[in-house]
Amino acid sequence: MANFDNHADASHNLNMAINDLIIDFLEYMEVEKGRAIATVSNYDHYLRHFSSFAQEKGIAAPEQINQELVRQYRLALNRTNISKNTQNYYLIALRSFLKYLSKRNLKSLDANQIELAKTEERQITFLDDKELDELMSKPGIKTIQGLRDKAILTLLFSTGLRVSELINLKKDDINLEKTEFSVKGKGGKVRVVFLDQAAKESLKRYLASRTDPSDFLFISYGHTKSEDRRPKTENGMTPRSVQRMVRKYALAAGITKDVTPHVMRHSFATDLLMSGADLRAVQSLLGHSSVTTTQIYTHVTDKHLKEVHEAFHGLRRDK
């Protein structure tokens, strides 16, 4: 191995090599793993951050990455103003990169030696039946925008779609003669989701009112007060516009929780589990790659079971 203290040029060349490996890894994620461009961009940011830190410590080659370097890196991350969850994103990116190096038989630190930071138990926000009814009642159905918004809200609750999945839907993706359709989720994975009667009827009314040529299922409209609004664009809606729409109706419904499209996804999952659905089935419906991710909802349902137990256990003996 070269003496990096005495050979600055060699250090520079090896440092370029590790950055080249990062590029190779990002291309591998995009092409072979099918990760979204936004995900690849995030990994690029996290790994460049680690590469710069390693360079400052005189570490220029993959085989020099060791537990002491990672310990110092974690300490540096912890002393910044970022949350534990965000710190873990940096560490997850590093672990994935190290696994890639191992896959290519390149010597480096074992990815399994990197532990994630302990975080507080994730809090799940979801809507109860009354809140859902109030929310669904708020979009007016006299305008095409109101019909669209009603269709979005019912579809989110019926399917548990991510907002990114929702905005990419095309009209041809939906067959209203059936109660199911396929959607492409994270990592390009395809899963089947199902329409309840409310979502089916809302979509039918909305699509019947459409006269535009756009292929997207949901499009943006202007902000005039005319009931005959024309499409603002033939492109699909943005995640931000869907988020604003959901929050608007939540406020109109008097819901004090911070309601987002993801809260609708949480509501979908908790509704299924509280009604007795199997955790593995909910995992498939949500498109989670691991059941561990789905288990965040068991904290909510466990609390629900406790409340049922306290309310009903022993009632016959008390009579």
C-alpha positions in Angstrom: 0.0 0.0 0.0 1.3 3.5 -0.8 2.5 5.8 1.9 -0.1 8.6 1.8 1.9 11.0 4.0 4.8 11.0 1.6 3.1 10.6 -1.7 0.5 13.3 -2.2 0.0 12.5 -5.9 -0.8 8.9 -5.1 -3.3 10.0 -2.5 -5.0 12.3 -5.0 -5.2 9.5 -7.6 -6.7 7.0 -5.0 -9.1 9.7 -3.9 -10.3 10.0 -7.4 -10.7 6.3 -7.5 -13.1 6.3 -4.6 -15.2 9.0 -6.2 -15.2 7.0 -9.4 -16.6 4.0 -7.3 -19.3 6.3 -6.0 -20.3 7.1 -9.6 -20.3 3.4 -10.5 -22.5 2.7 -7.4 -25.0 5.4 -8.3 -25.3 4.1 -11.9 -25.7 0.6 -10.5 -28.6 1.9 -8.3 -30.3 3.6 -11.1 -29.9 1.0 -13.8 -29.7 -2.4 -12.1 -31.6 -1.7 -8.9 -34.2 0.6 -10.7 -34.1 3.3 -8.0 -35.8 6.6 -8.8 -33.6 9.6 -9.9 -34.5 11.5 -6.7 -33.3 8.5 -4.6 -30.0 8.3 -6.5 -29.6 12.0 -6.1 -30.0 11.7 -2.3 -27.5 8.9 -2.1 -25.1 11.0 -4.2 -25.4 13.8 -1.7 -24.8 11.5 1.3 -21.9 9.7 -0.1 -20.1 12.9 -1.3 -20.5 14.2 2.2 -18.7 11.1 3.5 -16.1 11.2 0.8 -15.2 14.8 1.7 -15.0 13.9 5.4 -12.8 10.9 4.7 -10.5 13.1 2.5 -10.1 15.6 5.4 -8.9 12.6 7.5 -6.4 11.5 5.0 -8.5 8.5 3.9 -8.4 8.2 0.1 -9.0 4.5 -0.7 -11.8 2.1 0.1 -9.5 -0.3 2.0 -8.7 2.5 4.4 -12.3 2.9 5.6 -12.4 1.4 9.1 -14.5 1.5 12.3 -12.5 4.4 13.7 -13.2 6.5 10.6 -16.9 5.7 10.9 -16.9 6.4 14.6 -15.5 9.9 13.9 -17.9 10.4 11.1 -20.9 9.5 13.3 -19.6 11.9 15.9 -19.3 14.7 13.3 -22.8 14.0 12.1 -24.2 14.0 15.6 -22.6 17.4 16.3 -24.4 19.0 13.4 -27.9 20.4 13.5 -29.5 17.3 11.8 -31.9 14.9 13.4 -31.1 11.3 14.3 -33.3 10.1 11.5 -31.4 12.2 8.9 -28.1 11.0 10.4 -29.3 7.5 9.7 -29.9 8.3 6.0 -26.2 9.2 5.7 -25.2 5.9 7.4 -27.7 3.8 5.3 -26.1 5.3 2.1 -22.7 4.4 3.4 -23.7 0.8 4.2 -25.2 0.4 0.8 -22.0 1.7 -0.8 -19.9 -0.7 1.2 -22.2 -3.6 0.3 -21.7 -2.7 -3.3 -17.9 -2.7 -2.9 -18.1 -6.2 -1.3 -20.2 -7.3 -4.3 -17.4 -6.3 -6.5 -14.8 -8.0 -4.3 -13.2 -4.7 -3.3 -11.7 -4.7 0.1 -13.3 -2.3 2.6 -15.1 -2.2 5.9 -17.9 -4.8 6.4 -21.2 -2.9 6.0 -22.7 -5.0 8.9 -20.3 -3.2 11.3 -22.1 0.1 10.8 -25.0 0.5 13.3 -27.7 3.0 12.9 -28.3 5.7 15.5 -31.1 5.0 18.0 -34.2 7.1 17.3 -37.3 7.9 19.1 -40.3 5.7 18.4 -42.0 6.9 15.2 -45.3 8.6 15.8 -48.1 7.7 13.4 -50.8 10.2 12.6 -54.0 8.8 11.2 -57.6 9.9 10.9 -60.5 8.2 12.7 -63.8 7.4 11.0 -65.4 10.7 12.0 -62.5 12.8 10.7 -62.4 10.8 7.5 -66.1 11.4 6.9 -65.7 15.1 7.5 -62.7 15.3 5.2 -64.5 13.5 2.4 -67.5 15.7 2.6 -65.6 19.0 2.0 -64.9 19.0 -1.7 -67.7 20.5 -3.7 -68.8 18.4 -6.6 -70.3 21.3 -8.7 -66.9 22.1 -10.3 -64.5 19.8 -12.1 -61.8 20.7 -9.5 -64.0 19.6 -6.7 -64.8 16.4 -8.5 -61.0 15.8 -8.9 -60.3 16.6 -5.3 -63.0 14.2 -4.1 -61.6 11.5 -6.4 -58.1 12.1 -5.0 -59.2 11.9 -1.4 -61.2 8.7 -1.8 -58.5 7.1 -3.9 -55.8 7.8 -1.4 -57.8 6.2 1.4 -59.0 3.3 -0.7 -55.6 2.3 -2.0 -52.9 3.7 0.4 -51.0 5.1 -2.6 -47.9 7.2 -2.1 -48.4 10.8 -3.4 -45.6 10.1 -6.0 -47.6 7.0 -7.2 -50.8 9.0 -7.4 -49.6 11.9 -9.5 -48.0 9.5 -12.1 -51.2 7.6 -12.7 -52.6 7.8 -16.3 -56.2 7.5 -17.3 -55.5 4.2 -19.0 -54.2 2.7 -15.7 -57.7 2.7 -14.3 -60.4 0.3 -15.5 -63.6 1.2 -13.7 -65.1 -2.0 -14.7 -62.8 -3.7 -12.3 -62.0 -2.9 -8.7 -58.3 -3.3 -8.9 -55.3 -1.9 -10.9 -51.5 -2.1 -10.9 -49.2 0.6 -9.7 -45.5 1.0 -10.0 -44.0 1.9 -6.6 -40.5 2.4 -5.1 -37.7 0.7 -7.0 -40.0 0.0 -9.9 -41.9 -2.7 -8.0 -45.4 -3.3 -9.3 -48.2 -4.1 -6.9 -52.0 -4.4 -7.1 -54.3 -2.0 -5.3 -58.0 -2.1 -4.9 -60.9 0.5 -5.3 -63.7 0.6 -2.8 -67.1 1.7 -4.0 -66.6 5.3 -2.9 -63.4 5.7 -4.8 -64.9 4.0 -7.9 -67.9 6.3 -8.0 -65.8 9.4 -7.4 -63.4 8.5 -10.2 -66.3 7.7 -12.5 -67.9 11.2 -11.9 -64.6 13.0 -12.3 -63.5 11.2 -15.5 -67.0 11.7 -17.0 -66.5 15.5 -16.6 -63.1 15.5 -18.4 -62.9 16.8 -22.0 -59.2 17.6 -22.1 -56.6 15.4 -24.0 -54.3 14.9 -21.1 -53.3 11.3 -20.4 -52.8 12.0 -16.7 -55.5 10.8 -14.3 -55.2 14.0 -12.3 -54.3 17.4 -13.7 -54.1 21.0 -12.4 -56.8 23.6 -13.0 -56.8 27.4 -12.9 -57.8 29.4 -9.9 -60.8 31.3 -11.3 -64.2 31.0 -9.7 -65.8 29.8 -12.9 -67.5 26.4 -12.6 -66.2 25.6 -16.1 -62.5 25.6 -15.4 -60.2 24.6 -18.1 -57.0 22.6 -17.4 -54.1 24.8 -16.3 -51.7 22.2 -17.8 -52.0 18.9 -19.5 -49.3 17.6 -17.2 -50.0 15.7 -14.0 -50.2 17.4 -10.6 -47.2 18.0 -8.4 -46.7 16.4 -5.0 -46.9 19.9 -3.5 -50.2 20.7 -5.1 -51.7 17.5 -3.8 -50.4 18.3 -0.3 -51.9 21.8 -0.3 -55.2 20.4 -1.5 -55.4 17.8 1.3 -54.4 20.3 4.0 -57.0 22.8 2.7 -59.9 20.3 3.1 -58.5 19.1 6.5 -58.7 22.7 7.8 -62.2 23.1 6.3 -63.2 20.0 8.2 -61.9 21.4 11.5 -59.2 18.7 11.8 -56.4 20.0 14.0 -53.9 17.3 12.9 -51.3 18.0 10.2 -53.1 16.0 7.5 -50.9 15.1 4.4 -51.3 12.5 1.7 -49.1 10.2 3.8 -51.5 10.6 6.7 -54.1 9.2 4.3 -51.8 6.2 3.7 -51.4 5.8 7.4 -55.2 5.9 7.8 -55.5 3.2 5.1 -53.1 0.9 6.9 -54.4 1.4 10.4 -58.0 0.9 9.2 -57.1 -2.5 7.8 -55.2 -3.6 10.8 -57.8 -2.5 13.3 -60.4 -4.4 11.3 -58.3 -7.5 11.6 -56.2 -7.6 8.5 -53.0 -9.7 8.5 -49.8 -7.7 8.8 -48.3 -9.5 5.8 -51.3 -8.6 3.6 -51.0 -4.9 4.6 -47.3 -5.0 3.8 -48.2 -6.2 0.2 -50.9 -3.6 -0.2 -48.6 -0.8 0.9 -45.7 -2.0 -1.2 -43.3 -2.3 1.6 -40.2 -4.4 0.8 -39.9 -5.5 4.4 -42.5 -6.3 7.0 -40.4 -4.4 9.5 -41.5 -1.2 7.9 -45.1 -2.2 8.2 -44.7 -3.0 11.9 -44.7 0.7 12.7 -48.4 0.4 12.6 -48.6 -2.3 15.3 -47.9 0.3 18.0 -51.2 2.0 17.0 -53.2 -1.2 16.7 -51.7 -2.6 20.0 -53.0 0.6 21.7 -56.4 0.0 20.1 -56.5 -3.6 21.4 -55.7 -2.3 24.9 -58.6 0.1 24.7 -60.9 -2.7 23.6 -59.7 -4.9 26.5 -60.2 -2.1 29.0 -63.7 -1.3 27.7 -65.0 -4.8 27.4 -63.0 -7.3 29.5 -64.9 -8.7 32.5 -68.2 -6.9 31.7 -70.2 -10.1 32.3 -68.7 -10.6 35.8 -69.5 -7.0 36.7 -73.2 -7.5 36.1 
